[in-house]
Amino acid sequence: MKPIKSCRALVLAGSLMLGSTAGLAGFLRASSPERLVQGTASISSFWDKFKSAVIKGDKAAVAGLSQFPISMPYGMPTVRTKAQLIRRYRDVFNHEGSAAKCFAAAQPQTDPARPKEFSVACKNAAGDEVVIYSFKRVGKTWAFNGLDNINE
């Protein structure tokens, strides 16, 4: 008997020994490259909408693409509603720099350990990427849910 060299081989061997392919089919579906590509495409599609709304200054569209409450950096109150986001738009999107300028070139950053989240880093006046906009998966789409300044 040959040694098993991968998780897929182990699952396949277990499924064959148990005579069940339901577990194998579920495993292959969950880890298929197509699902990973769809997740990336989903982020890209959402990001294009969100950054476009910020660049245009479309406060209502940005609020519609957000999940509340929105966490804020130390010393700044949480944004709890769409009305608060519209009222405090400048605090959120001009925090130590212009998000509109940053978003024009910025790209979402993902962490494989956190597949339901991504972030976008923006530079402050000194040129350091310290302003972090965070996003999370909400149902079948994404939403803006936080702002952080790693210097504070």
MODELLER restraints for C-alpha pairs under 7 A, 6 or more apart:
rsr = mdl.restraints
at = mdl.atoms
rsr.add(forms.Gaussian(group=physical.xy_distance, feature=features.Distance(at['CA:4:A'], at['CA:10:A']), mean=6.23, stdev=0.5))
rsr.add(forms.Gaussian(group=physical.xy_distance, feature=features.Distance(at['CA:11:A'], at['CA:24:A']), mean=6.27, stdev=0.5))
rsr.add(forms.Gaussian(group=physical.xy_distance, feature=features.Distance(at['CA:12:A'], at['CA:24:A']), mean=6.19, stdev=0.5))
rsr.add(forms.Gaussian(group=physical.xy_distance, feature=features.Distance(at['CA:15:A'], at['CA:21:A']), mean=5.62, stdev=0.5))
rsr.add(forms.Gaussian(group=physical.xy_distance, feature=features.Distance(at['CA:15:A'], at['CA:23:A']), mean=6.77, stdev=0.5))
rsr.add(forms.Gaussian(group=physical.xy_distance, feature=features.Distance(at['CA:15:A'], at['CA:24:A']), mean=6.23, stdev=0.5))
rsr.add(forms.Gaussian(group=physical.xy_distance, feature=features.Distance(at['CA:46:A'], at['CA:142:A']), mean=6.47, stdev=0.5))
rsr.add(forms.Gaussian(group=physical.xy_distance, feature=features.Distance(at['CA:50:A'], at['CA:62:A']), mean=6.38, stdev=0.5))
rsr.add(forms.Gaussian(group=physical.xy_distance, feature=features.Distance(at['CA:50:A'], at['CA:65:A']), mean=6.81, stdev=0.5))
rsr.add(forms.Gaussian(group=physical.xy_distance, feature=features.Distance(at['CA:51:A'], at['CA:103:A']), mean=5.77, stdev=0.5))
rsr.add(forms.Gaussian(group=physical.xy_distance, feature=features.Distance(at['CA:53:A'], at['CA:61:A']), mean=6.02, stdev=0.5))
rsr.add(forms.Gaussian(group=physical.xy_distance, feature=features.Distance(at['CA:53:A'], at['CA:62:A']), mean=5.84, stdev=0.5))
rsr.add(forms.Gaussian(group=physical.xy_distance, feature=features.Distance(at['CA:54:A'], at['CA:62:A']), mean=6.54, stdev=0.5))
rsr.add(forms.Gaussian(group=physical.xy_distance, feature=features.Distance(at['CA:54:A'], at['CA:100:A']), mean=5.68, stdev=0.5))
rsr.add(forms.Gaussian(group=physical.xy_distance, feature=features.Distance(at['CA:55:A'], at['CA:100:A']), mean=4.41, stdev=0.5))
rsr.add(forms.Gaussian(group=physical.xy_distance, feature=features.Distance(at['CA:59:A'], at['CA:86:A']), mean=5.62, stdev=0.5))
rsr.add(forms.Gaussian(group=physical.xy_distance, feature=features.Distance(at['CA:60:A'], at['CA:86:A']), mean=6.96, stdev=0.5))
rsr.add(forms.Gaussian(group=physical.xy_distance, feature=features.Distance(at['CA:63:A'], at['CA:82:A']), mean=5.39, stdev=0.5))
rsr.add(forms.Gaussian(group=physical.xy_distance, feature=features.Distance(at['CA:63:A'], at['CA:85:A']), mean=6.56, stdev=0.5))
rsr.add(forms.Gaussian(group=physical.xy_distance, feature=features.Distance(at['CA:65:A'], at['CA:143:A']), mean=5.30, stdev=0.5))
rsr.add(forms.Gaussian(group=physical.xy_distance, feature=features.Distance(at['CA:65:A'], at['CA:144:A']), mean=6.37, stdev=0.5))
rsr.add(forms.Gaussian(group=physical.xy_distance, feature=features.Distance(at['CA:66:A'], at['CA:143:A']), mean=4.63, stdev=0.5))
rsr.add(forms.Gaussian(group=physical.xy_distance, feature=features.Distance(at['CA:66:A'], at['CA:144:A']), mean=4.38, stdev=0.5))
rsr.add(forms.Gaussian(group=physical.xy_distance, feature=features.Distance(at['CA:66:A'], at['CA:145:A']), mean=6.05, stdev=0.5))
rsr.add(forms.Gaussian(group=physical.xy_distance, feature=features.Distance(at['CA:67:A'], at['CA:143:A']), mean=5.57, stdev=0.5))
rsr.add(forms.Gaussian(group=physical.xy_distance, feature=features.Distance(at['CA:67:A'], at['CA:144:A']), mean=5.97, stdev=0.5))
rsr.add(forms.Gaussian(group=physical.xy_distance, feature=features.Distance(at['CA:67:A'], at['CA:145:A']), mean=5.32, stdev=0.5))
rsr.add(forms.Gaussian(group=physical.xy_distance, feature=features.Distance(at['CA:68:A'], at['CA:80:A']), mean=5.52, stdev=0.5))
rsr.add(forms.Gaussian(group=physical.xy_distance, feature=features.Distance(at['CA:68:A'], at['CA:81:A']), mean=6.06, stdev=0.5))
rsr.add(forms.Gaussian(group=physical.xy_distance, feature=features.Distance(at['CA:68:A'], at['CA:145:A']), mean=6.60, stdev=0.5))
rsr.add(forms.Gaussian(group=physical.xy_distance, feature=features.Distance(at['CA:69:A'], at['CA:78:A']), mean=6.48, stdev=0.5))
rsr.add(forms.Gaussian(group=physical.xy_distance, feature=features.Distance(at['CA:69:A'], at['CA:79:A']), mean=5.53, stdev=0.5))
rsr.add(forms.Gaussian(group=physical.xy_distance, feature=features.Distance(at['CA:69:A'], at['CA:80:A']), mean=4.31, stdev=0.5))
rsr.add(forms.Gaussian(group=physical.xy_distance, feature=features.Distance(at['CA:69:A'], at['CA:81:A']), mean=6.67, stdev=0.5))
rsr.add(forms.Gaussian(group=physical.xy_distance, feature=features.Distance(at['CA:70:A'], at['CA:78:A']), mean=5.83, stdev=0.5))
rsr.add(forms.Gaussian(group=physical.xy_distance, feature=features.Distance(at['CA:70:A'], at['CA:79:A']), mean=4.99, stdev=0.5))
rsr.add(forms.Gaussian(group=physical.xy_distance, feature=features.Distance(at['CA:70:A'], at['CA:80:A']), mean=6.38, stdev=0.5))
rsr.add(forms.Gaussian(group=physical.xy_distance, feature=features.Distance(at['CA:70:A'], at['CA:145:A']), mean=4.67, stdev=0.5))
rsr.add(forms.Gaussian(group=physical.xy_distance, feature=features.Distance(at['CA:70:A'], at['CA:146:A']), mean=4.85, stdev=0.5))
rsr.add(forms.Gaussian(group=physical.xy_distance, feature=features.Distance(at['CA:71:A'], at['CA:78:A']), mean=5.13, stdev=0.5))
rsr.add(forms.Gaussian(group=physical.xy_distance, feature=features.Distance(at['CA:71:A'], at['CA:79:A']), mean=6.68, stdev=0.5))
rsr.add(forms.Gaussian(group=physical.xy_distance, feature=features.Distance(at['CA:71:A'], at['CA:145:A']), mean=6.50, stdev=0.5))
rsr.add(forms.Gaussian(group=physical.xy_distance, feature=features.Distance(at['CA:71:A'], at['CA:146:A']), mean=4.47, stdev=0.5))
rsr.add(forms.Gaussian(group=physical.xy_distance, feature=features.Distance(at['CA:71:A'], at['CA:147:A']), mean=6.03, stdev=0.5))
rsr.add(forms.Gaussian(group=physical.xy_distance, feature=features.Distance(at['CA:72:A'], at['CA:78:A']), mean=5.42, stdev=0.5))
rsr.add(forms.Gaussian(group=physical.xy_distance, feature=features.Distance(at['CA:72:A'], at['CA:146:A']), mean=6.02, stdev=0.5))
rsr.add(forms.Gaussian(group=physical.xy_distance, feature=features.Distance(at['CA:72:A'], at['CA:147:A']), mean=4.97, stdev=0.5))
rsr.add(forms.Gaussian(group=physical.xy_distance, feature=features.Distance(at['CA:72:A'], at['CA:148:A']), mean=5.87, stdev=0.5))
rsr.add(forms.Gaussian(group=physical.xy_distance, feature=features.Distance(at['CA:73:A'], at['CA:147:A']), mean=6.26, stdev=0.5))
rsr.add(forms.Gaussian(group=physical.xy_distance, feature=features.Distance(at['CA:73:A'], at['CA:148:A']), mean=4.66, stdev=0.5))
rsr.add(forms.Gaussian(group=physical.xy_distance, feature=features.Distance(at['CA:73:A'], at['CA:149:A']), mean=5.70, stdev=0.5))
rsr.add(forms.Gaussian(group=physical.xy_distance, feature=features.Distance(at['CA:73:A'], at['CA:152:A']), mean=6.87, stdev=0.5))
rsr.add(forms.Gaussian(group=physical.xy_distance, feature=features.Distance(at['CA:74:A'], at['CA:152:A']), mean=6.06, stdev=0.5))
rsr.add(forms.Gaussian(group=physical.xy_distance, feature=features.Distance(at['CA:79:A'], at['CA:85:A']), mean=6.02, stdev=0.5))
rsr.add(forms.Gaussian(group=physical.xy_distance, feature=features.Distance(at['CA:93:A'], at['CA:99:A']), mean=5.11, stdev=0.5))
rsr.add(forms.Gaussian(group=physical.xy_distance, feature=features.Distance(at['CA:96:A'], at['CA:124:A']), mean=5.23, stdev=0.5))
rsr.add(forms.Gaussian(group=physical.xy_distance, feature=features.Distance(at['CA:96:A'], at['CA:125:A']), mean=6.63, stdev=0.5))
rsr.add(forms.Gaussian(group=physical.xy_distance, feature=features.Distance(at['CA:97:A'], at['CA:124:A']), mean=5.46, stdev=0.5))
rsr.add(forms.Gaussian(group=physical.xy_distance, feature=features.Distance(at['CA:97:A'], at['CA:125:A']), mean=6.42, stdev=0.5))
rsr.add(forms.Gaussian(group=physical.xy_distance, feature=features.Distance(at['CA:102:A'], at['CA:122:A']), mean=5.73, stdev=0.5))
rsr.add(forms.Gaussian(group=physical.xy_distance, feature=features.Distance(at['CA:106:A'], at['CA:120:A']), mean=6.73, stdev=0.5))
rsr.add(forms.Gaussian(group=physical.xy_distance, feature=features.Distance(at['CA:107:A'], at['CA:120:A']), mean=6.40, stdev=0.5))
rsr.add(forms.Gaussian(group=physical.xy_distance, feature=features.Distance(at['CA:108:A'], at['CA:118:A']), mean=6.29, stdev=0.5))
rsr.add(forms.Gaussian(group=physical.xy_distance, feature=features.Distance(at['CA:108:A'], at['CA:119:A']), mean=5.59, stdev=0.5))
rsr.add(forms.Gaussian(group=physical.xy_distance, feature=features.Distance(at['CA:108:A'], at['CA:120:A']), mean=4.99, stdev=0.5))
rsr.add(forms.Gaussian(group=physical.xy_distance, feature=features.Distance(at['CA:109:A'], at['CA:118:A']), mean=5.59, stdev=0.5))
rsr.add(forms.Gaussian(group=physical.xy_distance, feature=features.Distance(at['CA:109:A'], at['CA:119:A']), mean=5.29, stdev=0.5))
rsr.add(forms.Gaussian(group=physical.xy_distance, feature=features.Distance(at['CA:109:A'], at['CA:120:A']), mean=6.07, stdev=0.5))
rsr.add(forms.Gaussian(group=physical.xy_distance, feature=features.Distance(at['CA:110:A'], at['CA:117:A']), mean=6.87, stdev=0.5))
rsr.add(forms.Gaussian(group=physical.xy_distance, feature=features.Distance(at['CA:110:A'], at['CA:118:A']), mean=4.75, stdev=0.5))
rsr.add(forms.Gaussian(group=physical.xy_distance, feature=features.Distance(at['CA:110:A'], at['CA:119:A']), mean=6.70, stdev=0.5))
rsr.add(forms.Gaussian(group=physical.xy_distance, feature=features.Distance(at['CA:116:A'], at['CA:136:A']), mean=5.58, stdev=0.5))
rsr.add(forms.Gaussian(group=physical.xy_distance, feature=features.Distance(at['CA:116:A'], at['CA:137:A']), mean=4.97, stdev=0.5))
rsr.add(forms.Gaussian(group=physical.xy_distance, feature=features.Distance(at['CA:117:A'], at['CA:135:A']), mean=5.64, stdev=0.5))
rsr.add(forms.Gaussian(group=physical.xy_distance, feature=features.Distance(at['CA:117:A'], at['CA:136:A']), mean=4.28, stdev=0.5))
rsr.add(forms.Gaussian(group=physical.xy_distance, feature=features.Distance(at['CA:117:A'], at['CA:137:A']), mean=6.17, stdev=0.5))
rsr.add(forms.Gaussian(group=physical.xy_distance, feature=features.Distance(at['CA:118:A'], at['CA:134:A']), mean=6.10, stdev=0.5))
rsr.add(forms.Gaussian(group=physical.xy_distance, feature=features.Distance(at['CA:118:A'], at['CA:135:A']), mean=5.36, stdev=0.5))
rsr.add(forms.Gaussian(group=physical.xy_distance, feature=features.Distance(at['CA:118:A'], at['CA:136:A']), mean=6.41, stdev=0.5))
rsr.add(forms.Gaussian(group=physical.xy_distance, feature=features.Distance(at['CA:119:A'], at['CA:132:A']), mean=6.58, stdev=0.5))
rsr.add(forms.Gaussian(group=physical.xy_distance, feature=features.Distance(at['CA:119:A'], at['CA:133:A']), mean=5.53, stdev=0.5))
rsr.add(forms.Gaussian(group=physical.xy_distance, feature=features.Distance(at['CA:119:A'], at['CA:134:A']), mean=4.38, stdev=0.5))
rsr.add(forms.Gaussian(group=physical.xy_distance, feature=features.Distance(at['CA:119:A'], at['CA:135:A']), mean=5.89, stdev=0.5))
rsr.add(forms.Gaussian(group=physical.xy_distance, feature=features.Distance(at['CA:120:A'], at['CA:132:A']), mean=5.75, stdev=0.5))
rsr.add(forms.Gaussian(group=physical.xy_distance, feature=features.Distance(at['CA:120:A'], at['CA:133:A']), mean=5.19, stdev=0.5))
rsr.add(forms.Gaussian(group=physical.xy_distance, feature=features.Distance(at['CA:120:A'], at['CA:134:A']), mean=6.55, stdev=0.5))
rsr.add(forms.Gaussian(group=physical.xy_distance, feature=features.Distance(at['CA:121:A'], at['CA:129:A']), mean=5.70, stdev=0.5))
rsr.add(forms.Gaussian(group=physical.xy_distance, feature=features.Distance(at['CA:121:A'], at['CA:130:A']), mean=6.73, stdev=0.5))
rsr.add(forms.Gaussian(group=physical.xy_distance, feature=features.Distance(at['CA:121:A'], at['CA:131:A']), mean=5.69, stdev=0.5))
rsr.add(forms.Gaussian(group=physical.xy_distance, feature=features.Distance(at['CA:121:A'], at['CA:132:A']), mean=4.53, stdev=0.5))
rsr.add(forms.Gaussian(group=physical.xy_distance, feature=features.Distance(at['CA:121:A'], at['CA:133:A']), mean=6.36, stdev=0.5))
rsr.add(forms.Gaussian(group=physical.xy_distance, feature=features.Distance(at['CA:122:A'], at['CA:129:A']), mean=5.09, stdev=0.5))
rsr.add(forms.Gaussian(group=physical.xy_distance, feature=features.Distance(at['CA:122:A'], at['CA:130:A']), mean=6.46, stdev=0.5))
rsr.add(forms.Gaussian(group=physical.xy_distance, feature=features.Distance(at['CA:122:A'], at['CA:131:A']), mean=5.09, stdev=0.5))
rsr.add(forms.Gaussian(group=physical.xy_distance, feature=features.Distance(at['CA:122:A'], at['CA:132:A']), mean=6.30, stdev=0.5))
rsr.add(forms.Gaussian(group=physical.xy_distance, feature=features.Distance(at['CA:123:A'], at['CA:129:A']), mean=4.05, stdev=0.5))
rsr.add(forms.Gaussian(group=physical.xy_distance, feature=features.Distance(at['CA:123:A'], at['CA:130:A']), mean=6.02, stdev=0.5))
rsr.add(forms.Gaussian(group=physical.xy_distance, feature=features.Distance(at['CA:123:A'], at['CA:131:A']), mean=6.36, stdev=0.5))
rsr.add(forms.Gaussian(group=physical.xy_distance, feature=features.Distance(at['CA:124:A'], at['CA:130:A']), mean=6.53, stdev=0.5))
rsr.add(forms.Gaussian(group=physical.xy_distance, feature=features.Distance(at['CA:124:A'], at['CA:131:A']), mean=6.86, stdev=0.5))
rsr.add(forms.Gaussian(group=physical.xy_distance, feature=features.Distance(at['CA:130:A'], at['CA:149:A']), mean=5.40, stdev=0.5))
rsr.add(forms.Gaussian(group=physical.xy_distance, feature=features.Distance(at['CA:130:A'], at['CA:150:A']), mean=5.22, stdev=0.5))
rsr.add(forms.Gaussian(group=physical.xy_distance, feature=features.Distance(at['CA:130:A'], at['CA:151:A']), mean=6.45, stdev=0.5))
rsr.add(forms.Gaussian(group=physical.xy_distance, feature=features.Distance(at['CA:131:A'], at['CA:148:A']), mean=5.82, stdev=0.5))
rsr.add(forms.Gaussian(group=physical.xy_distance, feature=features.Distance(at['CA:131:A'], at['CA:149:A']), mean=4.58, stdev=0.5))
rsr.add(forms.Gaussian(group=physical.xy_distance, feature=features.Distance(at['CA:131:A'], at['CA:150:A']), mean=6.69, stdev=0.5))
rsr.add(forms.Gaussian(group=physical.xy_distance, feature=features.Distance(at['CA:132:A'], at['CA:147:A']), mean=5.71, stdev=0.5))
rsr.add(forms.Gaussian(group=physical.xy_distance, feature=features.Distance(at['CA:132:A'], at['CA:148:A']), mean=5.07, stdev=0.5))
rsr.add(forms.Gaussian(group=physical.xy_distance, feature=features.Distance(at['CA:132:A'], at['CA:149:A']), mean=6.16, stdev=0.5))
rsr.add(forms.Gaussian(group=physical.xy_distance, feature=features.Distance(at['CA:133:A'], at['CA:146:A']), mean=5.82, stdev=0.5))
rsr.add(forms.Gaussian(group=physical.xy_distance, feature=features.Distance(at['CA:133:A'], at['CA:147:A']), mean=4.66, stdev=0.5))
rsr.add(forms.Gaussian(group=physical.xy_distance, feature=features.Distance(at['CA:133:A'], at['CA:148:A']), mean=6.53, stdev=0.5))
rsr.add(forms.Gaussian(group=physical.xy_distance, feature=features.Distance(at['CA:134:A'], at['CA:144:A']), mean=6.12, stdev=0.5))
rsr.add(forms.Gaussian(group=physical.xy_distance, feature=features.Distance(at['CA:134:A'], at['CA:145:A']), mean=5.88, stdev=0.5))
rsr.add(forms.Gaussian(group=physical.xy_distance, feature=features.Distance(at['CA:134:A'], at['CA:146:A']), mean=4.94, stdev=0.5))
rsr.add(forms.Gaussian(group=physical.xy_distance, feature=features.Distance(at['CA:134:A'], at['CA:147:A']), mean=6.17, stdev=0.5))
rsr.add(forms.Gaussian(group=physical.xy_distance, feature=features.Distance(at['CA:135:A'], at['CA:142:A']), mean=6.62, stdev=0.5))
rsr.add(forms.Gaussian(group=physical.xy_distance, feature=features.Distance(at['CA:135:A'], at['CA:143:A']), mean=5.42, stdev=0.5))
rsr.add(forms.Gaussian(group=physical.xy_distance, feature=features.Distance(at['CA:135:A'], at['CA:144:A']), mean=4.42, stdev=0.5))
rsr.add(forms.Gaussian(group=physical.xy_distance, feature=features.Distance(at['CA:135:A'], at['CA:145:A']), mean=5.32, stdev=0.5))
rsr.add(forms.Gaussian(group=physical.xy_distance, feature=features.Distance(at['CA:135:A'], at['CA:146:A']), mean=6.82, stdev=0.5))
rsr.add(forms.Gaussian(group=physical.xy_distance, feature=features.Distance(at['CA:136:A'], at['CA:142:A']), mean=5.53, stdev=0.5))
rsr.add(forms.Gaussian(group=physical.xy_distance, feature=features.Distance(at['CA:136:A'], at['CA:143:A']), mean=5.60, stdev=0.5))
rsr.add(forms.Gaussian(group=physical.xy_distance, feature=features.Distance(at['CA:136:A'], at['CA:144:A']), mean=6.71, stdev=0.5))
rsr.add(forms.Gaussian(group=physical.xy_distance, feature=features.Distance(at['CA:136:A'], at['CA:145:A']), mean=6.73, stdev=0.5))
rsr.add(forms.Gaussian(group=physical.xy_distance, feature=features.Distance(at['CA:137:A'], at['CA:143:A']), mean=6.43, stdev=0.5))
